[in-house]
Amino acid sequence: MAFLKTRERTKERFSLLLLDLEEYYFEQHTAYHVTTSSTNKRKIRGSFKVCSRSVIFDPEDLEEPILKIPLRDCTKIEFVEKETNPFNDPKPSTIYILCGQVIYIKESNVIAPYRIERGTKRVTFQLEVWSKTEDVVQTLLQLHRASCLDKLGDQTAMIAANLQSRLARSSFDKNCFRSVAEKPHMECAVEMVMPLVSNPGHVCITDENLYFQPLNGYPEQVIQIKLNRVRRIYKRRHGLRPLGLEVFCTENDFCSDIYLKFYNTADRDEVYYYIATFLENHMTEHTAESYMLQWQRGHLSNYQYLLHLNNLADRSCNDLSQYPVFPWVIADYTSTQLDMTNAATFRDLNRPVGALNKERLDRLLARYRGMPEPRFMYGSHYSSPGYVLFYLVRVAPEHMLCLQNGRYDHADRMFNSICETWKNCLDGATDFKELIPEFYGNDSSFLENRLNLDLGRRQNGSLVCDVVLPPWASDASDFLQKHKSVLESQYVSEHLHEWIDLVFGFKQRGSEAVAAHNVFHPLTYEGGIDCDSIEDPDQRIAMLTQILEFGQTPKQLFTTPHPQRITPRFQNITRSSSINSPVSELSPASQSEDSSFEDLTEESRKMAWANMSNLKPVSSHKIHKEAVTGITVTRDGAAVFSTSQDSTLKMFSKELKDFQRSMSFSNMALSSCLMLADGKTAVCSSWDNNVYFYSIPYGRRQDTLMGHDDAVSEMCWFDDKLYTASWDSTVKVWQCASDSLSSHKRSQFELLAELEHDAGVNTIGLNPAGTLLVSGCKDGAATIWDTSSYGTLQQVHCHTGTIHHMAFSPDSRHILSVGADFCMKVTDVQTGMVISSVKAGEEQRCFCWDGSSVLCGGQSGDLVLWDLLSNTVTTRIPAHSGAVTAMWMNELCTTVITGGEDRQMIFWKLQS
C-alpha cells in the first residue's frame, strides 16, 4: 500500500505524528521522569524530546504512557541547580515544569485517542548528562516565549528563526559518505516531507549518492539513495510554492523513495538538474501526452494511466492535501452479483460526484446562481487530508489522531460501509469525495480492522470494526479484485477520458467547468491565490492552512478534450520477425508511388488481402551463403536488412538493387533481426546466445547483450522493451533506453522479467498493442503472457512438434501457429481453446495473416494463400527452390519480401 510505504523508517514508539501540525522536533536527551507520591519516589528512564511547541517524554518501559506537555500551557519552566553542599545528599540538576495540562499517549502501548489531564501539574525531569540541563532549559524558555506570543504569525516567525539558526550552526557530516572517493557537488538545508509531517536537516549530493541527514537524527542518522538507482524525479508544489522535489528509484511504483522540501527554488532546481544530467542515459522525460498515447494504444492499463496522471499533476502519497485521486466507477453496491452488461452498474463518468444526483444538483445550482463573485457550486472538495484518512484510518490511525488533535471522528461518521459511503456521496449536502488508489490495489488491510483499534460505538450500538462490503463481494480481497476488474472493463475504458476531462483536463476550469457543473472554491485551484502577496503573516498562515486542509484541485494537464481509448483491433498488421518494428510502405516501384499509399485506410488493407492472389515477384537476389532467417526494413524504406545461418547481417539497398554492407558478429548463425523505432539501429539474435545492436549511421556494432545460456531464437521490440526467446527455455524481458541507442552510447540493459518454459522457446510474438506476448516451444506448447505483470494467461499444447512461428491477429483476439506437425492452429486468446485446426499438405515455416486469410511459406518453397473460414488453399504461388524461412509484409499489405533455404531474397508486389 503506497500510503504505508511512506511511514517513518523506525520501529520505536515515538513518531513525528505525535507533534502538532507544522511543529518541528529539534533534539533529544536521555532523562528520567521523577514522580513523587506520599509513599514512594519513582524515576522512569526515557527520551526527553525538545520540540518547537511542546516537550515530549518517551519512556523506555512500553507500559508507561508517552507524556506531551504543550509549551503554551506552561506557566513556569525552571532550572534547579544540583546540590553542591558536601554535607547534604547529592541531587542532580533538574528541569521543573509547572503546566495547565498533560497529554497521555499510547497508554499500555495501545494506539488510542489521547487522554488529557487538565489542572495545575508539576512535572520534573532529570537529564542523564547533568551538565546539559541549563542549556536545555534556556532553549525551552525561548520556545515557550514563541508559543505564548499573541499572533500566530509572530509565533511561526520566531520558531522559524530558531530552526534556521540550528541549521546554520550545523552541516552535513561528510564522515557519512559511503566512499572516501566521493566528490560532493552541493549541500543545503531542506526538510524531508512525509504525510502530515516534515523533518528538517541537510541534503548533500555527490557524484554517487543523494544523502539526507536529519537535524535530530530521527528516524536514522542518514538516509542514502544511490544516484544510479534513480529512475524518475519530479519538481513539486509544496504549500502552494515551487519548493518540492520527489525522487523515485522505480519506474511504476507510485510511492517515492524521498520527498524533499527546499527553502528556496534555486537550490531545488540545482539538485533537480544535477540529477537529471547525471541520469540522462537512464530516464526519459514523460509528458501527459506521451502517457496518453501509450494508454490510448493499450500499452498502459487504466490504473497505471491514472497513477501517471496523478504524478504529473503534483499528487503525491507524501502530501495528504494533494493525495492521488481515483474515480468511483461502480454505482451498484446492493446487488448480489455485478452485472457488467448493464450500464446502470457503472457510475456516470461524464459528471462530477456532486452532479450525479439531479435533485441535489438543482439545490446547489440555485445557491450558485444567487451567490456573489467568486461563485462556486461545491463548498467542499473531492480530495482532502480528512477524506484520505477517512478511508485509511484502520491502517493509519496515528495520522488520524494527528490531524484531529488526538481524537478519532465520531463513530457514525467513520468509514463504516462502502454502500453507505457511496449513498452519502450521492445524497449528502457537502459530501463530494472521490476514491484513492488503494481501492484498486492489492492490499485490503485498509478495509479491515487488523490492529483491533477501538474506533468507537455507533448510535445503533454496533462497534466500528471492518468495513461492510457490498453483497457481491465475498471478502475484502474479492472486493478489490472485482473493483479492479471494473476499472479495466470495456465500459470504463470507453468513458474514462470523460472523468479525466473533469479532474485533469479542459473541464476543470472556465466556461467548460461551469457547463459540466464542476466548479469548486477558487482557493482550491493552482494559482487561485498568491499567498506571498498577503502581507499580514496571520492572514497568510490562516489562508494557507485553509487551502491545505480544504483540498487542492490537481494541476491542469490537458486544455483540449481528452481522446477516447482505442481498441487494438485495427492497429498495424502482425508481421513475422520484426513484429513491432516501424516500417515504410517499401516497394521496388518508385518513391512517389510509395508516398501515394500513405493515406490508405483499413479498407485498403482489406482490399489488399482480398487481392493477395495477385502477388507478383518483382526481383530476386542471392546475397547469402546459407538460409535466410530474418528480414527487416528501415522506416524510410531505403534499405532492407536480412540475417542468415551464414552468420552475416546484410544490408540491401532498394535504390541500387544490390547489397551494400555485410557484417559478421561471430561464426555462429544469426536467427532473426528487427529495426528499432529510431530507424538507426538494427538488432540481430544469434545462436551464440547473444543479441547484437548494429548502428546503421556508424556502420559498426554498437552493443552486445549477452543474455542467454543457449541460442537466441527470436526477438520482439516494443516501447524500449526487448523480448528475447531462447532454446535455454526462457523468454527474457529487457528494459533498454532507446535514447542511448540512438545516441550511440553504451546501453543500459535492465532485466525486467524471466519467463520460464518447460522446453526451448523457438518463436515469440507480441500483439499490436504490446499488452500480450505469445511464446511457442519445441515441445508444441504455446503460452500467452500479460506483459504488464508477466503472469501466465493461458497455456495450450496446440502442436505435437516444434512450433515454427506464431502471431496475433490484428484485433488481438486470436493466435495463429504453424509447426513441424504440418498443422495450422487458431487459438482463442481469452479462453485458450484451439478453435480451428487444419492439416496442411506440407510443413509451414512462416506466415503473415489478417485474422482470416494467411499467406504461408512452406517446406516446398511455394507461397500458399489459405482461407481460414473454409480451411482451404485459394492460391499457390511458386517462389523459392527450398523452404521459405522468413517473410516480411509492409503496413499496407501491398509489398512482401521472402527469404528461403535457397539463399534467395524475393521482392513481391501486389498487382492491382
N, C-alpha and C positions, 0 to 999 in steps of 0.2 A: 504494500500500500504506500503510495507516494508520500502521503502526509507523515506517516510514521518514520520514513527513512530520514526525515529531517530532524528527528528528535536528537537531543544532545548526546554526544558520544561518551556517556558515562553511566555507570550503574549506581552511583551514590544517590542518597535520598534527596539531597538538596538539588534544586533546579532553579534556573533563572525565571521560571514561571511563578515562583513564589514572590517575585518582586512585583511592584505596581507597573502598569503600562508606562513606558518611557522612563523607567528607572534603570540605573546602572549599578552593577556590582563591582566595587573597587578593590577590596583587599580582604584577606582572612588571616586570623591568628588562632593558634591553639589556645584554648582558655577553659576555665571552669565556671559553671553557673553555680553560685553559692546560695543555697536556700537554708534558712534558719527557722525552726519551729520551737515550741516550748520544750519539746523532748529531745530533739537532735538537730545536728547541723550536717547538711549533705553538700558534697562537691561533685557536680556532674561534668565530666570531661566532654569537650566537643570543639566545634569550629565556630569562632566568633567572626561574623562577616559584616564588614562595613559597606553599606550600600548608600546610594545618593539620597534616598528618602527614608531609610529605615536601618535598624540593626536586626540581624537575624542570627540566632544561635541554633546550630545543628548538632544535637548530642550524638555521641558515638553509640550509646545504648538506643537501639531502634525502637524500644518500647516507650521511650521518652518522647514527648512531642517536640517539634521544632517551634521555637519562640520567635515571633516577629513583633518588633516594637517600632511603630511609626514615629519618626523624629518629631513630626509636628505635634504629637500628643505628649511630648516630654516637657516637663516643667523644670527639670534640673538634670544636668549631666555633670558629674563631679569626679575629679581625680583625688583619691585618698592615698596619701603617701604611705610607704611601708614604715613599719615600726623600726626605729633605729636605736632606741634605748636598750642597752645591753641587759638591763635589769628586768625588762618586760619580755613576754613571749614574742618571738619574731612573727611579724604579719606582713604578707606581700602587699604590693601596691594594688589598688582596687579601682574598678570603674563602677561608680554608683549612679544609677538612673532612677529618677522619680517620674512616673508617667501616668497618663489617664486611662490607658488600656493596653492590654497584651493580647496578641492573637496567637492561638494554639493551632498548629497544623500537623496533619498526619499523626494524630494520637494513636498509640498502639500500632504505628506504622501502617495505618489504613488511609487510603485516599478517600476523603470525605469533606463536606463543607467545613470551613474553618470555624472554630469556636472562639468567640471574643469575650474576654472578661473586662468589664468596664469598672471604673472606680480607681482611686489612687493606688498605685502599685509601686513597690520598691524592689528594684532588681539589681543584683550585684554580680559582677564578673571579675575574675582574676586571670590575667594573661599568664601563660606558662613562662614566657620571657618577660620578666617584670620590667626590664628597662624600657620596653616599648610602650608602656601604659600611658605615660603622659602625652606622647605624640599621638596615640590613638584618640585620646580624649580631646586634644586640640582639633583633630580632624572632625570628630563628631560634633563639636561645638560650632565649627564653621558650617557644616552641612545642616545643623539644626537651625542656625540663623537663616540659611537659604530657605528651608522648609517653612519658616514662620513669616516670611515676607508676605505682604498683603496681596500683591499682584502675582498671578501665575507667570506672567512674562518675566518678571524680576527673578522669581524662583528659578525658572528654566535657564536664564542667562547666567546666574551665579553658579548653578550646578555645571553648566557647560564650560564655564571658565575653569572650574576645578578639574574637570575631565581633561581639558586641553592642556592645563598645567602639568597634569600627571603624564600625559602622552609626550609632552615636550621634554620632560625630565628623564624619559626612558627611550630606549631604542631597541631594535631587533637584535637579539643575541646571536651573533654570527657563529657561535660555537654549535648552534643547532644545525648548521649546514651538514648535509649527508656526505659531502665530499670536500676535501681541502682544495680541490682544483676548481670548485665552483666560482664563477665570477658574478658578483651582484650587479644588477642593472639599475634598480631603483628601490627605494624604501619610502613608505609614507604611513601615516595614521589612517586607520579605517575602522569600520565596525562590521563584524560578521552577523548577518541577518538570519534569524530563524523565526518560525511562526510566533508572533506577538512579542518577541524579544530581540534584542541585539546586544552584541558583546564587543566592546572597544578593544583595540590592540594595534599591532603593526603588521603590515604586509611587506614582504621582501620578495622580489622576483629576481632570479638568477638566470644563467644560460641553461639551467637544467630543471629548476623547480620553482613552484609558487609556494611560498610559506605564509602562514598566518600565525602570529604569536599573540594570544590574548593577554591583555594587561594584567588580568587577575589569575592567569594560569589555569583557567577553567574553560572547557572540561578537560583539556590536556595542555601540556606546556607549549606544544607547537603542532600545527596541522600542515601536512605536506602534500602537494599534488605535483606529480611528475608532468612536465610540460609535454613530453612525447605521448602521454596518455590522453591529453585534452582533445576532444573531438569538436566541441561547439562552445562558443562564448557569445553572450548577448549583453548589450547595454540595456539597462533597466531604468524606469522611473521609480524612484523610491520617495515616498512622502511628497509626490507630485513634482519632484525635482530630478533632473537627469544625473543621478549620482550612483546608480546601482550597476553592478557587474555580476553576471551569473556564469559559472563555469561548469561545463558538463564533460565527463570522461566517457560518455556513451553516446551512440547515435540516436537511440529511440527512447531511452528511459526518460520519463518526464521530470524526475527529481534530480536536481543538480548536485554536484559534489561540494560546491561552496557558493554562497551569495554574499558579496561584499558591498557595503555602502561606503563611498568615499566622502571626504569633506569638501572636495571641490571637483568640478567636472574635468579640469585639465589633468589631474592625477589619474582619474578613472580612464580617460581616453588614452593616456600614455601607456597604462598597463594593457588596455584592450588592444591597441595597435602593436604593441611589442609581442604579445602572444599571437596575434593574427599573422604577423610577419614570420614569426618563428614556425608557425604551423601551416604555412602556405601550401605545403605538399599533402597535408593531412585533411584539410577541411574545405568544404565548398560553401560559399555564401548562398544560403537558401532564402528564397523570397516567397511571399504568399502565392505569387503567380506560378512559381516552379512547383510548389506543392500542389496547387490547384490542378495543374496539368497531369501530375502523377496520379492524383485522386480520380480525375475525370477518366483516365485511361485504365483505371483499375489496379494501379501499382500500389496504392495505399488504401487500407480499409477506412471505413467511416470513422472508426475510433482513432486510428493513427492520424488521420487528417485533422480531426478536431483538436487533438493534442498539439499538433504543429501550429495550427492557427492560434490557439491559446498562447503558445510560447511566443509567437511573433507579436502578439497583441499585449505583451508585458504581463501576462498572467503567470504566476509562479506559486508553487506549493509552499514557498517560504514566506509569502506575503498574503495573509488572510484577507486583506482588503482588495486583493487582486488575484484571488484563487481561481484556478481554471473553472470554466462554466461549461456544462453539458446540458443538452435538452431533455425534457420529458419526451418520451417517444410513444408511450403506451397510454391509452385512455380507459382501458378496461381492467379494473382491479377487483371485480366482483365475480366474474365467471369462473367455472371450474376448469375450463380449457381455453387456451388462447387461440382464437380463430384468425389465422394470418391471412385468410382470404376475404375477411370483412374489413372494409375501410374504417368502420366505426371502432375497431380495435386500436387504431392508431391516433395519436394526438395530431391536431392540425398544426403542421409546422410553418404554415404561412402567417400565423398570428402569434404575437407575444402572449405569455401566460395571462396577462391582465385582460386580453381581448377574447379569451376562449369562452367566457360566459357573457352572453349578449345583455342580459338584464343588468349585471354588474357594470359592464362597459357603458351602457346607457347612463347610469348614475354618475360614473366617472367623467363622461363627456359633458354632461350637464354642468358639473362643477368646473370642468376645464374651460368651458365657454364663458363662464361668469368670473373667471379668475383674472386679476391684473397681470401684466407682463412682469417678469418672465413666467409664462404659463407652463404647467406640466400636468400630465394625466395621472401619473402614479407617484404617490407620496413615499413609497419605499422601493427598494431596488430588487433585482432578481439574483444578486450575489453580494454578500457582505460577510464580515467575520462571524457575526452571530448566526447566519444561516449555515455557514460551513461547519461550525461547531455544533449546531443543532443536529446535523446529520452524523457527526463524528464523535459525539460525547462519550460513547461507550468505549472508544479506543483512545480518546484524548481528553479524559476527564480533567486533568490538571490545566489544560488550556481553557476549558470552560470556566473553571474556578478562577483562573487568572483574569479572564475577560469580564467576569461578573462579580468581582470583589469577594471571592471566596464562597460563592453560593452557586448551586445549580438553579436552573429555571424551574418554575412551578411544574409539578408532575404532569398536569393536564396539558401543558404547553410543550412538553418534550416530544421527541420523535418516537411516537408510540406505535404507529401503524402507517404503512405505505398508502393504503386506501384512504385513511383519514387525512394524511398529509396532502395527497392529490386533491381530495374533496375541498380542503381548506384553500388550496391554491386556486381552485375554480370559484369558490364562493366567498372567501374571506375578503373583508373590506380593504385590508392592507397587505395581503399575502400574495406576492407575485414571483416567488422564488423558483429558479430552475434547479437542476441537479448538479452533481460534481462527478469527476471521473471515476471515483470509487464505485459508483453504481454500475460501471461497465468493466470493472476489473475482475480479478480472480480471488481476492481476499474478502471473505464475507464477515470478518470479525466485527466490522462496524455495525452490523445488524444484530449482533449477539452480545449479551452481557457476560462475556467470558471472565471479566475481572470481578464479578459478583458485587458490583457497585450498588450502594443504597441510593437510588435515584429518586426516591420518594414514593408516595402512595397517591393514586388518583382519587377523584371525588367518588367514583363508584366502588372504592375500596381496594382495587387491584394494585399490586406493586408494579412499578415500571421495570420491566425485565427485557427480554428480547423484543425486537421489532415484530409486530404482527404482519405476516406476509399475505399476499393475495391467495385466494383458493387455488389458483392454477400453479402455484409453486409448492413443491413438497418440502423443501427446506431452503435455507439461505443460499447454499451453493447452487441449488436448482434455480432459484430466483435470478441470481446473477447470470447463470448460463443462458436462461431464456431471455433475459433483458439484453444481453449482448447479441443474441441471435436476432432480436427485433431491430436493434440498432443497425445491423448489417443486412437487414431484409431488403427485398426489392422495393417495397413501398417507401421505406425511409431513404434508401439510396436515391430514389427518384424525386424526393421532396426536401432532402437535407439542405440543398442550396437555398431554399426559401428561408430557413431558420438562420443560415449564415448571413443572408442579406440583412436580417433584423439585428443580429448581435455584432457581427464584424463588418457588415457591408453597407451598401448605399442607402438602406432604410434605417440606418442608425441615427441619422441627423437630418435636419432641414425639412422641407415640404414632404419628402418621401416618408419620413418618420411620422409626421402628422397624419398623412393618409393611411399609414399602416397601424395607427393607434399605438405608437411605440415611443412616446415622449416621456422621459424621466426628468427628475430635477436637474436644472442646468449645472449644479455643482458636481454632478457625477461624471460629466464629460471631460475628456482631456482638453486642457486649455480653457475650461469653463471659467476659471478664475486664476489670477496670478497672486499667490499668497505672499510673494516677496514684495508686492506693491502695497500691501496693507501695513501702514506704519505702526499702528498700535500693536505691541507684541502680544497683549492679552487677546485682542480680537483675532490676530493672525493664528495663534495657537488654538483658539476655540474653533476657528474656521477649518483648520487642518484636521483637528480631532473629529469634527462633524463629518468631513468628507471621508476620512479613513474608516469611521465606524459605519457610515451610511452605505458604503459600497461604491465602486467605480465602474463605469462602462468601459469595456475593452477599447484599446486603440483601434481606430478605424483602418481596416486593411484593404477594403475594396470600395471604390466610388462608383462603380457601374454594376448592373445586375450580374450576379454570380451564375455562370453556366451550369446546366444540369449535368449530372453524371451520365456518361455514355457507357453502354454495354460493349464488351469487346467483340461483339458479333461480326461487325464489318470493319475490322482493322486489317492490317497488312496480312497478306496470304502467308500461310505456313510454308516455309521452304526447307530444303534439306540443309546440308552442312552449316550454312550461316543463317540459321533460322531468324535471328533478330537483327542482322546487320542491315543498316540503311543502304538501299541500292538505287541505282538510277534506272531509267527506262532504257537499258542498254539494248542497242540493236546494231547489226552490221550495216544498217542503212545510214543515211546522212544525219548530221546533228540536228538540222532543222526538223527532220521527220521525228526525231526523238522528242524535241520540245513540244511538238504538237500534241503529244499524248498527255501532257501534264494535267489537263483539266478533265480527263476522263473520269467517270463516276463508277460506282459499284456496278451499275448496269452494264458498263463497258466490260468489266471483268466477267460478268455472267455471259455476255456475248462472246467474249474470247474463249471461255470454256465450252460454249456451245459449238464453236468452230474449231476446237482443238484438233480435229481430224485433218485440218488443212495445214498442219505444221510441216514446214519445208526446210531442208538443210540449206544453209547459205554458204558455209565454208567449213573445212575441216583442217586440223593442224596436228601433226605428230611432234610434240615438243618434249615428251618424257620418254624415259627408257623402261619404265615399268608402269603398272596400272595407276590410273588417276584416282585419287582418294577424296579430293575436296576441291570445290570451286567457289570463289567469292569475287565480287566486283566492287570497284571504287564507287563512291557516291556520284561522281560526275560521269561515270561510265567509260572513262578514258582507258582504264586498264583492268584486265582480268587476271586474278591470281589463282594458281592451282597447285595442289600438293600431290605427291606421288609416293609409291612404295620405293622409288629410286632415291629417296631421302632428300629430294630437292623441292624448293618453293620456286615456281616460275612465274614471271610477270609477262603477260601478253599484251601488246599494245593494240588497241582496237583500230587506231588510226593507221598504223604501219602494217597491220595484219601480220605481225610477226612477234616472236617473243624477244623481249629486251634484256631481261635480267634472269639470272639463275643463282639461287642461294642454297647453300647446304649448311645445316647446323650440326649434324652428326652423321654417322654412317648408317643410322637406323631409319626405317621407313617413317614418313610423315603420314598421319592418319586423317587429318581434317584441317580446314582453315576457315577463318572468318575475318571480317573487316570491322574495325571499331568505328564508333559514330563520328569521330573526328575526320575519318577518311584518310588519315595519315599513317595508320598502324595496321598491319596485317598480323594475325595471330595464328600460329600453327601448333598442332599437337603431334606428339611423336611417340613411336614405340620405345624410345629410350627413357620413358617415364616423365619427360619434361614438356613444358609449354614454352614456345619461343615467340617473342614480340619483335616484329621487324618494322623499322622506321622507313617509310616509303621516301620521304624527302631526303633523308640522310643516307639511304641505301645500305643500311647495316643493321645487324642485330642490336636491338635496344635493351632487351631484358630477357632473363630466363627465369621461369618459375619451376622449381624442382619440387613437384607436388605429390607424386605418387610412387608406389612401390612396384608397379608393373606398367605396361604400355597404357598411354592415354589414348582412348579410342575416339572420343568426340567431345566437342565443346559447344557451349552457348554463351552469349553475352547479353546482358540486359541491365541498363541503368548502373553502370560501374560495378556490376557483379559478374564474375566469370564462373561458369559452372563447368567442371571438368569431370568426364566419366573415364573410368579405368578398369582394366582387367584385374586390378587388385581388389575388386568387389566393392568399390566405393564411388560415390559422386561427391566431389568437394565443391563448396561454395566459397569464393574468394571475393573480398572487397578490394577493389583496385581503383585508386584515384585516377580518373581519366585525364585530369589536368596535368598530372605529372607525366603521363604517357605522351600527351600531345606536345609537351614542352621538352620531351626527350631527356627527362631526368630519370635517375634510378627510381623505380616504382616501389611503393609500399603495398605489399600483398598481405591482407589480414584474413586468416582462415575463419570464416563465419560459421560453417557447419560441415560435418562429415556424415554423409548419408550411407548407412551400411546396407549391403545386399548379401544374399546367400551365394551368389556366383558373380563371375566377371561381368562388368557392365559394358555392353557393346554399342549402345546408342542412347542419346537423350534428346529431349525436345521441350521447349517452353511454349505455353500458349501465347497468343498475341499480346495479352495484357501483362505478361510476366508474372502472373499470380500463381500459376500451376506449372509443375515440372513433371515430365514422364521419363522413366528410365526403363530400358529393356536389356535383359540379361542373356547370357549364353545358355541358361537352363530354361529359357522360354517364358520367364516371369516378367511381368510389367508392373511397375509401381508408380502411383500418382502421388505427388508430394505438394504440400502447401508451402510456397516459397516465403511466406511471412513467418510461419512458426517452424518450418522444416519438419512438420509432422506428416505421417503417412495418412493419406485419404483413402486410397484403395490399393489392393494388391491382387493381381489377376494372373493366373498361369494360363496364358492365352495361346502359347505355341509349344510344340514338343521338341523344338530345337532352338538354336541361336536366333535371336531377333536381330535382323539386319538394320531395320530403320523404323522409326515411329514418329508421328506428327499429329498435332491437334488440328481439328477443323477450324476454320476461321471464326466460328462462333463459340469455340472452346467447349462445345458440348460432347464431342466425340473424339476418339483417338483411332487412327488407322495404323496398323502394324503389319510388316511383312517379315517372313522368317525362312529359315532353312527347311521348314516342313512344307514348303510350296504354298502355304496358306496366306490369305489376306484377311485380317480380322478387324472389325469395327467394334470398339468398346465404348459403352456409355460412361461418361466421366462421373456422373452423380451416383449411379448405382453400382458401377464396376462390372456390369453384365456385358458379355460379348453378344451384341445384338445382330451381328452379321458375320458370316464366315464363308469364304469362297476358296476352293482349291484351284489354284492356277495350274496351267499346264507345265510351268517351269518355275524355278526358284527366282523370286523377285528380290532385287538388291536395294533399290532406291525409288523414290517417287515424289511427286507433288500432287496435291489434291485440293478441291474446293468444298469438300463436305459431301459431295455426291458423285463427282467424276474424279478418276485417278489417272494420271499419266505415270506409268511404271517403266522402270528399266530392268530387264530380266537377264537371266543367265545366257540366253541365246544372242543377246546384243540388240534385239529389237526394242523399240518403244511401243508399249501396249496401252491403249486407252480403254479403261474399264468404266462401265456404268454400274455403280453400286446399288442403284434402286432395282435393277433387273439382274445384277450379278453376271453380266455378260460383257464380252470383249466387243467393242464397237469398231475399233480400228487397230491395225497392226502396222507400224512404220519401220521399215528396215533402217538400221542405224550403224551399230558397231559390229566388228567381226569377233568380238569377245564380249563377256558380260558387261553390262552397263553398271558402273560402280559409283558414279557421282552425278548429281543433277542440280541445276540452279534455274530458278524461274524469276523473272522480274516482277515488280509490284503489279503491273497491269496485265500480267499473264500473256504477254504477246511475244516475249523472247525467252528462249530456253537454251541453256548450254549443258551439254552432257559430256562425261568422260568415261572411258572404259578400260578394260583389261588389254585392249589392243593399243593402248598408249595414246589414243587419239582424243582430241577435244573437238566436238562438233557444235557449231553455232546454228540455231534454228530460229526461224521467223514464222509467225502466223500470217498466212496469206489470206487477205480478205476475199 
